[in-house]
């Protein structure tokens, strides 16, 4: 027997009625990515919170929320630029449910003057925001003094701190279609830098001192009689 069947109380009846209405309103829930459609940037996700079903006899059962399909995934963007990242099965996210049907907007964009359905706060109208984490998947060694774009294990990162940018990776590739410009009073090369510095200075000077040219009609010129002066060697590149 339900509580409001034992005695008449309008307040209790109203509370029970409102609670039943709230159960049908979806706002936001944590979820886990099951698959990702890279062409449409949508995902299939399963809600990570089970719901309790109450039967007329008072018994209960915990059930999974139906699988959410074709959920748009958010990539931070603006002004013609976008930050993208791989979306993989097992990634955690937050599904935020629109208060109105998003089908017309999803198909055509911009402002639409029609709604295919008049549903509200429905499971069909979710957006996936990635980056939220449960305690077992928390990142370690999160920087509290800089901004980082990093791998989860922290082995690869771009770190932006005040006046300093640090890139740490096993391999760094720079591809420039036209040119690459570095403006700096000096360039400091670590580890193998000494070999490159030797190439720029001593080895180049030795090559220049022995350099000859072919003479039209036969023979070659003599090498320069004067080696490059020390002040022509680079002081911009330094090695540590």
C-alpha positions in Angstrom: 0.0 0.0 0.0 1.3 3.4 -0.9 1.8 6.1 1.7 -1.0 8.3 0.4 -3.4 5.3 0.5 -3.1 5.1 4.3 -4.5 8.6 5.0 -5.6 11.6 3.0 -2.9 14.3 2.9 -2.9 16.6 -0.1 0.7 17.6 0.5 2.0 14.0 0.4 -0.1 13.3 -2.7 1.4 16.3 -4.4 4.9 15.3 -3.5 4.4 11.8 -4.9 3.0 13.3 -8.1 5.9 15.7 -8.5 8.4 12.9 -7.8 6.8 10.8 -10.5 7.1 13.7 -13.0 10.7 14.4 -12.1 11.6 10.8 -12.9 10.8 11.5 -16.6 13.0 14.7 -16.7 16.6 14.0 -17.9 19.2 16.7 -17.3 22.7 15.4 -17.2 24.3 12.0 -16.4 27.8 10.4 -16.5 28.2 7.9 -19.3 30.8 5.7 -21.0 31.6 5.8 -24.7 30.8 2.5 -26.5 31.8 3.6 -30.1 32.6 6.7 -32.0 31.5 7.7 -35.6 34.3 9.9 -36.8 32.5 11.0 -39.9 29.5 12.5 -38.0 31.4 13.1 -34.7 28.7 11.2 -32.8 29.0 8.4 -30.3 27.0 5.6 -28.8 27.2 5.7 -25.0 25.8 3.9 -22.0 24.7 5.8 -19.0 26.8 4.9 -16.0 24.0 5.2 -13.4 21.4 2.5 -13.2 17.8 3.3 -12.5 15.5 1.6 -10.0 12.1 0.3 -11.2 9.4 -0.1 -8.7 6.7 -2.7 -9.4 3.1 -2.5 -8.1 3.8 -5.1 -5.4 6.6 -2.9 -4.0 9.5 -5.0 -5.3 12.3 -3.2 -7.1 14.8 -3.9 -9.8 17.9 -2.1 -11.0 18.0 -1.5 -14.8 20.3 0.0 -17.3 19.1 3.1 -19.1 18.7 2.3 -22.8 21.8 2.7 -25.0 22.1 6.3 -26.3 22.9 6.5 -30.0 23.9 9.3 -32.4 25.0 11.6 -29.5 26.9 14.6 -30.8 30.4 14.8 -29.3 31.8 18.3 -28.4 35.2 19.3 -29.7 36.2 22.8 -28.3 36.2 25.2 -31.2 35.7 28.8 -32.3 36.8 31.3 -34.9 37.6 28.7 -37.5 39.8 26.5 -35.3 39.1 23.3 -33.4 40.8 21.2 -30.8 40.3 17.5 -31.7 41.3 14.3 -29.9 40.7 10.6 -30.3 37.4 9.3 -28.9 37.7 5.7 -27.9 35.5 3.0 -26.3 35.7 3.3 -22.5 36.2 7.0 -22.4 34.1 8.7 -19.7 31.9 11.6 -20.5 28.9 13.7 -19.3 25.7 13.5 -21.4 23.8 16.8 -21.2 20.1 16.5 -22.4 18.5 19.4 -24.3 15.3 20.7 -23.0 13.7 20.5 -26.5 14.0 18.2 -29.6 17.3 18.8 -31.5 16.6 16.8 -34.6 15.9 19.7 -36.9 18.9 21.6 -35.8 21.1 18.5 -36.1 20.0 17.9 -39.6 20.1 21.5 -41.0 21.9 23.7 -38.4 21.1 27.3 -37.8 17.6 28.3 -36.5 14.8 26.0 -37.4 11.1 27.0 -37.2 9.8 23.4 -36.9 10.2 20.6 -34.4 9.7 17.0 -35.5 8.6 16.1 -32.0 7.6 18.1 -28.9 9.5 16.0 -26.5 11.3 17.7 -23.5 14.4 16.6 -21.6 14.4 13.4 -23.5 17.1 10.7 -23.7 17.2 11.2 -27.5 18.5 14.7 -27.2 21.9 14.4 -25.5 25.3 16.0 -26.1 28.5 14.3 -25.0 31.1 16.3 -23.2 34.3 14.4 -22.7 36.9 14.9 -20.0 35.0 14.2 -16.8 36.7 11.4 -14.8 35.7 9.0 -12.0 38.3 8.5 -9.2 39.8 5.2 -10.7 40.7 7.1 -13.9 42.0 10.4 -12.4 45.1 11.8 -14.0 48.4 11.8 -12.1 50.8 14.6 -11.7 48.5 17.3 -13.0 50.4 20.6 -13.3 49.2 23.3 -10.9 51.4 26.0 -12.3 50.9 25.7 -16.1 48.6 24.7 -18.9 49.3 21.4 -20.6 48.2 19.4 -23.6 49.3 16.0 -22.5 48.9 12.2 -22.8 47.1 10.6 -20.0 50.3 9.0 -18.6 52.1 12.4 -18.7 55.0 11.2 -20.9 54.2 13.5 -23.8 53.1 17.1 -23.3 53.2 20.7 -24.4 53.5 22.8 -21.3 52.7 26.5 -21.3 53.9 28.4 -18.3 54.7 32.1 -17.7 57.3 33.1 -20.3 58.2 29.4 -21.0 56.9 26.8 -23.4 58.2 23.2 -23.0 57.6 20.4 -25.5 58.4 16.9 -24.3 58.1 13.9 -26.7 60.0 11.0 -28.1 59.8 12.5 -31.6 58.9 16.1 -32.6 58.0 16.7 -36.2 57.8 20.3 -37.6 56.2 20.5 -41.1 56.2 23.9 -42.8 54.7 24.4 -46.3 56.5 27.7 -46.9 59.0 28.5 -44.1 59.7 28.0 -40.4 61.0 31.0 -38.5 62.7 31.0 -35.2 63.5 34.4 -33.7 65.8 34.3 -30.7 69.0 35.9 -29.4 70.4 32.4 -29.0 69.6 28.8 -29.6 70.7 26.3 -27.0 71.1 22.6 -28.2 71.3 19.9 -25.6 72.6 16.3 -25.8 73.6 16.0 -29.5 73.9 19.8 -29.8 77.7 19.7 -29.6 78.0 17.7 -32.8 75.8 20.2 -34.7 77.7 23.1 -33.3 81.0 21.5 -34.4 79.5 21.1 -37.9 78.5 24.8 -38.0 81.9 26.0 -36.8 85.0 23.8 -37.0 83.9 21.4 -39.8 82.5 24.1 -42.0 85.7 26.1 -41.5 87.8 23.1 -42.5 85.7 22.5 -45.6 85.8 26.1 -46.6 89.6 26.2 -46.2 90.1 23.3 -48.6 87.4 24.3 -51.1 88.4 24.5 -54.8 86.5 25.2 -58.1 86.9 23.7 -61.6 88.5 26.0 -64.1 87.0 26.3 -67.6 89.4 24.4 -69.9 90.8 22.2 -67.2 92.3 22.2 -63.8 91.1 23.5 -60.5 91.7 26.6 -58.4 93.8 26.6 -55.3 92.0 26.6 -51.9 91.7 29.8 -50.0 94.9 31.0 -48.5 93.1 32.3 -45.4 90.8 30.3 -43.2 87.5 31.8 -42.1 88.1 34.2 -39.3 86.9 33.2 -35.8 84.4 36.1 -35.8 82.6 34.5 -38.7 81.7 31.4 -36.6 78.3 31.3 -35.0 77.7 32.4 -31.5 74.0 32.2 -31.8 73.9 28.4 -31.5 75.1 27.1 -28.1 75.6 23.5 -26.9 75.1 22.1 -23.4 
